Amino acid sequence: MEFEFDAATFLAKLPSGHGKRAAVGLSGGVDSAVCTAILKEQGFDVLAVHMVNWQETQSTQQEGTYCTAQKDQEDAVKVAEALGVPYYIMILS
């Protein structure tokens, strides 16, 4: 079975978000960035939230582990700024 996906048709069928608000958990990855862009394109008043769930410590650096939390946060901020949506960083650690 073959399936063709037409993104333009799909997006045109989405309901309008005019007058509605949406909060997006913006991780810094592609999925949440695309979701934020689609919601904004559909007219939603979008707010982005990036959650910091842990901090990289000197001990994790010494153990040779690699934490991408700082890079993820930087990417999330870049996406929010590029899309023109307000963003908040919640430090939960």
Residue pairs with C-beta under 8 A, 6 or more apart in sequence:
11 38
11 41
11 42
14 38
14 42
15 42
16 42
16 43
17 39
17 42
17 43
17 44
17 45
18 43
18 44
19 43
20 43
20 44
20 45
21 44
21 45
21 46
21 47
22 39
22 44
22 45
22 46
22 47
23 46
23 47
23 48
23 49
24 32
24 35
24 36
24 39
24 46
24 47
24 48
24 49
25 32
25 49
25 50
25 51
26 32
26 33
26 36
26 48
26 49
26 50
26 76
26 79
26 80
26 87
27 50
27 72
27 76
28 50
28 71
28 72
28 73
28 74
28 75
28 76
28 79
29 72
29 75
32 76
32 79
33 79
33 83
36 46
36 48
36 79
36 80
36 83
36 85
37 83
39 46
40 46
40 83
40 84
40 85
46 83
46 85
47 85
47 86
47 87
47 88
48 76
48 79
48 80
48 85
48 86
48 87
48 88
49 87
49 88
49 89
49 90
50 72
50 73
50 76
50 77
50 87
50 88
50 89
50 90
51 89
51 90
51 92
52 69
52 73
52 89
52 90
52 91
52 92
52 93
53 69
53 92
53 93
54 67
54 69
54 93
55 69
55 93
56 67
56 69
56 70
60 67
73 89
76 87
76 89
77 87
77 89
80 86
80 87
81 87
